[in-house]
Amino acid sequence: MVIQSFEVKKMTIEPINFMATMVRRVQLTDEDKSLLAEAAPWGKEIAPQMADTFYDYLGRDEEMNAILNATEGRIHRLHQTFVDWFYEMFTGMDSWGKAYAERRWKIGLVHVRIGIGPQHVVPAMAVVVNAVRQKLREANKSEALSDALGKICMIDLAFIEQAYFEVSSQAVLKETGWTQALFQRLIATGAAAM
Ligand code: HEM
């Protein structure tokens, strides 16, 4: 209940609280966490191939390809950050605690800053989930590990999506001086009129 009212009333999230809410809603269990941690060496091994698949996919989209190549060396840097990101899903960094949540929140903010929205991120995460499922099948890994990976991918996706919403909302509130309640009413009215 506390977390629910926090989400509705306060716009800037506390990453660790958001993480706890997502873990509960996605139902990432202790067993899932153990399976991920046990599979971490395998995750590390396949991470570079996953990065290749991911950036091949982004590169085939004209708009996303332009973003990827907008600055010198970006794609090269991204390859390594993706490898780290992928591996961190298995280790959970600090057992999916504060460090993990803050890292995911920061990744969300980086994407918002460069104009990458839901239309880019959701299909991209679907590509990761499908590619990882394929790898799991090839390596004869368990369904349970596949489910655990699917769950942690959804939590990471939620962070990026939530960052988009938080930053947009904060920007409007700051610029207009509107209260949260007024903003919510305007959104409801706008949605009803669409
Ligand atoms: C599954 C979804 C995605 C994941 C997990 C992911 C992962 C990451 C990570 C870990 C970073 C580094 C953040 C940091 O600097 O701290 C990053 C940055 C970035 N991502 Fe993504 N990304 C995703 C989707 C996308 C999409 C769809 C695009 C579209 C082109 C994109 C383009 C970029 C760019 C341009 C940067 C900044 C690179 C720079 O430092 O110049 N990402 N991403």
Residues whose N, C-alpha, C, O or C-beta is under 5 A from the ligand:
A	BS01	HEM	M64 I67 L68 R74 T81 F82 W85 I107 V110 I116 H120 V121 A124 M125
